[in-house]
Amino acid sequence: MSSDILAAIAAVLGDGRVVTGDAVASHDFPWDTHDTCRARAIVYPRSTAEVSRMLALCNERSQSVVPFGGTTGLVQGCATTPDDIALSLQHMSRVEEVDPDEQTMTAEAGVTMLEAQDAAARAGLYFPVDIGARSNCMLGGIVSTNAGGTKVIRYGMTRDSVLGLEAVLADGTVLSSMNRYLKNNSGFDLKQLFIGSEGVLGVVTRVVFRLHARRLTHNVALLACADFPSVVATLATAQRHLPGSLTGFEVMWNRFYERVVAPQGRLDAPLSPGQPLYVLLEAMGNYPAHDDDRFAAILETLFSEGAVTDGVVAKSDREREALWAIRHEVEPVIEHSHNFDVSLRRADAGDYVAALDAALAGIPGTEAVAFGHLGDNNLHVCVQMRDKAPVRVRAVEQAVYETLGPYAGAISAEHGIGLEKRPYLALSRSPAEIELMRRLKRMLDPNNILNPGKVVDLAAEN
Ligand SMILES: Cc1cc2nc3c(=O)[nH]c(=O)nc-3n(C[C@H](O)[C@H](O)[C@H](O)COP(=O)(O)OP(=O)(O)OC[C@H]3O[C@@H](n4cnc5c(N)ncnc54)[C@H](O)[C@@H]3O)c2cc1C
């Protein structure tokens, strides 16, 4: 392939906007989510018009393009080959408007989640999506993966907060669906095509997000439970007694907790290690006169009913952050592990983890560490394995997914499919669903230039 395409793109984008060689290989993947970037170039457009002109050029020459947001995705969605051009949205990083009356934010795709959260907070509002990678992940990336996170139980997935967006199709067509209204049933809701489709149908360049009133009270507790039915009972009680204000319900098996707190981990242990299960419970409300007392009363109920055996309640912002830091301290857990992100009925999660332990007992040198957003039916299972020989990785994947089958679980709760989970898509989607995905891909990207091979592979049967 000639370098003409790079020269043509450079002519559109201007000096310094097309980088090659060492500048590509040294692309920083935060959290080590990918190996070295192997693309032939990374390009940095500054506007939707530039993305459009660049894609039109690539489409004419069947040049493959891999969209890059913060590159924190966990399923190899930003993996590149030496033939690809990576399209980074990093320089489209403007929060265009926060409208306090309509409670909306309009922003470019390269704004980080943290910047969006801060911009909303400055206007006295709340940005409703939050994940551990907030400093790096970008609005275009979270829309394209339909990110979940720790507030889904209250505010839903990213999809539930996107009112409108702008996307550029493979041939350069700009599809501006920048709806700002809660209601708009004027024909097909085309923005949904681009939410969660991982950059294979279009490049998201701008988004309108729905914001919410900032909450005035904030309660966080770390609790210990003796067994999994007690965790489920705790969740049921919290949902019943904290309607509208339950904003987080995270579970951590002791293998997770012990890896992240002292003496094994680097964080202080507010509750003693060695208890079977830990729960992070969070409520945010608007009634300072009542909310703290109500939260305390619910904890008392949980203790008196025996659902909870130990607990600590944060008394300050610093203590709240310290409790959340335990749940967000995933690095020692995801290091040297193969990571899974499944969904299933909450009540089945305990049995599933036990069944997986039994299945992994047949694969020496592996151990499952489980935690996750139980309130959203979502478990993260990190299978520790220093030896990642392909045959062992496949055996572990089979153990995780075969064990999931009887529970009718889904292979991806929130991380998406990317390259990594594509071989297993048929476990969660019917042949008719996969065929429709392929037809949509062919229709919107007939030359298969946008993130080829991710989610569905037009070049081969899935
Ligand atoms: C520590 C840590 C914690 C995490 N916690 C969570 C969590 O709680 N919940 C969760 O859902 N995920 C989580 N993730 C995964 C990841 O952060 C999310 O998937 C996030 O939404 C990715 O955003 P990004 O900007 O980094 O996207 P990238 O990683 O850059 O891209 C992800 C996919 O979207 C495509 N893409 C990116 N930008 C665009 C665009 N503008 N237009 C079209 N396609 C695009 C890419 O090609 C790729 O396929 C976590 C990751 C880490 C490292």
The ligand as an SDF file (V2000), in Angstrom:
LIG
                    3D

 53 58  0  0  0  0  0  0  0  0999 V2000
   -9.5800    0.3330   35.2800 C   0  0  0  0  0  0  0  0  0  0  0  0
  -10.6880    0.1390   34.3110 C   0  0  0  0  0  0  0  0  0  0  0  0
  -12.0020    0.1160   34.7600 C   0  0  0  0  0  0  0  0  0  0  0  0
  -13.0430   -0.0700   33.8700 C   0  0  0  0  0  0  0  0  0  0  0  0
  -14.3040   -0.0940   34.3530 N   0  0  0  0  0  0  0  0  0  0  0  0
  -15.3280   -0.2350   33.4940 C   0  0  0  0  0  0  0  0  0  0  0  0
  -16.6710   -0.2410   33.9840 C   0  0  0  0  0  0  0  0  0  0  0  0
  -16.9220   -0.1670   35.1780 O   0  0  0  0  0  0  0  0  0  0  0  0
  -17.6600   -0.3520   33.0820 N   0  0  0  0  0  0  0  0  0  0  0  0
  -17.4150   -0.4470   31.7320 C   0  0  0  0  0  0  0  0  0  0  0  0
  -18.3650   -0.5230   30.9460 O   0  0  0  0  0  0  0  0  0  0  0  0
  -16.1550   -0.4510   31.2450 N   0  0  0  0  0  0  0  0  0  0  0  0
  -15.1090   -0.3580   32.0850 C   0  0  0  0  0  0  0  0  0  0  0  0
  -13.8380   -0.3600   31.6010 N   0  0  0  0  0  0  0  0  0  0  0  0
  -13.6020   -0.5370   30.1650 C   0  0  0  0  0  0  0  0  0  0  0  0
  -13.4140    0.8040   29.3820 C   0  0  0  0  0  0  0  0  0  0  0  0
  -12.9350    1.8040   30.1920 O   0  0  0  0  0  0  0  0  0  0  0  0
  -14.7090    1.2270   28.7540 C   0  0  0  0  0  0  0  0  0  0  0  0
  -15.0430    0.2890   27.7500 O   0  0  0  0  0  0  0  0  0  0  0  0
  -14.7010    2.6160   28.1120 C   0  0  0  0  0  0  0  0  0  0  0  0
  -16.0130    2.9260   27.7300 O   0  0  0  0  0  0  0  0  0  0  0  0
  -13.7970    2.7470   26.9080 C   0  0  0  0  0  0  0  0  0  0  0  0
  -13.6680    4.1100   26.5860 O   0  0  0  0  0  0  0  0  0  0  0  0
  -12.4050    4.6090   25.7520 P   0  0  0  0  0  0  0  0  0  0  0  0
  -12.5670    6.0490   25.4290 O   0  0  0  0  0  0  0  0  0  0  0  0
  -11.1580    4.2450   26.4360 O   0  0  0  0  0  0  0  0  0  0  0  0
  -12.6040    3.7620   24.4450 O   0  0  0  0  0  0  0  0  0  0  0  0
  -11.5070    2.9180   23.5740 P   0  0  0  0  0  0  0  0  0  0  0  0
  -10.9060    1.9200   24.4420 O   0  0  0  0  0  0  0  0  0  0  0  0
  -10.6040    3.9400   22.9630 O   0  0  0  0  0  0  0  0  0  0  0  0
  -12.4230    2.3040   22.4870 O   0  0  0  0  0  0  0  0  0  0  0  0
  -13.3510    1.3080   22.7910 C   0  0  0  0  0  0  0  0  0  0  0  0
  -14.0410    0.8700   21.4920 C   0  0  0  0  0  0  0  0  0  0  0  0
  -14.8010    1.9380   20.9540 O   0  0  0  0  0  0  0  0  0  0  0  0
  -14.2830    2.3600   19.6970 C   0  0  0  0  0  0  0  0  0  0  0  0
  -14.2910    3.8310   19.7250 N   0  0  0  0  0  0  0  0  0  0  0  0
  -13.6200    4.6500   20.5690 C   0  0  0  0  0  0  0  0  0  0  0  0
  -13.9440    5.9320   20.3220 N   0  0  0  0  0  0  0  0  0  0  0  0
  -14.8200    5.9180   19.2940 C   0  0  0  0  0  0  0  0  0  0  0  0
  -15.5180    6.9340   18.5900 C   0  0  0  0  0  0  0  0  0  0  0  0
  -15.3920    8.2240   18.8710 N   0  0  0  0  0  0  0  0  0  0  0  0
  -16.3450    6.5500   17.5890 N   0  0  0  0  0  0  0  0  0  0  0  0
  -16.4980    5.2350   17.2640 C   0  0  0  0  0  0  0  0  0  0  0  0
  -15.8570    4.2460   17.9000 N   0  0  0  0  0  0  0  0  0  0  0  0
  -15.0370    4.5910   18.9080 C   0  0  0  0  0  0  0  0  0  0  0  0
  -12.9070    1.7530   19.5840 C   0  0  0  0  0  0  0  0  0  0  0  0
  -12.5420    1.4910   18.2450 O   0  0  0  0  0  0  0  0  0  0  0  0
  -13.0690    0.4720   20.3930 C   0  0  0  0  0  0  0  0  0  0  0  0
  -13.6580   -0.5190   19.6270 O   0  0  0  0  0  0  0  0  0  0  0  0
  -12.7620   -0.2130   32.4820 C   0  0  0  0  0  0  0  0  0  0  0  0
  -11.4510   -0.1800   32.0170 C   0  0  0  0  0  0  0  0  0  0  0  0
  -10.4180   -0.0170   32.9240 C   0  0  0  0  0  0  0  0  0  0  0  0
   -9.0160    0.0120   32.3900 C   0  0  0  0  0  0  0  0  0  0  0  0
  1  2  1  0
  2  3  1  0
  2 52  2  0
  3  4  2  0
  4  5  1  0
  4 50  1  0
  5  6  2  0
  6  7  1  0
  6 13  1  0
  7  8  2  0
  7  9  1  0
  9 10  1  0
 10 11  2  0
 10 12  1  0
 12 13  2  0
 13 14  1  0
 14 15  1  0
 14 50  1  0
 15 16  1  0
 16 17  1  0
 16 18  1  0
 18 19  1  0
 18 20  1  0
 20 21  1  0
 20 22  1  0
 22 23  1  0
 23 24  1  0
 24 25  2  0
 24 26  1  0
 24 27  1  0
 27 28  1  0
 28 29  2  0
 28 30  1  0
 28 31  1  0
 31 32  1  0
 32 33  1  0
 33 34  1  0
 33 48  1  0
 34 35  1  0
 35 36  1  0
 35 46  1  0
 36 37  1  0
 36 45  1  0
 37 38  2  0
 38 39  1  0
 39 40  1  0
 39 45  2  0
 40 41  1  0
 40 42  2  0
 42 43  1  0
 43 44  2  0
 44 45  1  0
 46 47  1  0
 46 48  1  0
 48 49  1  0
 50 51  2  0
 51 52  1  0
 52 53  1  0
M  END
$$$$
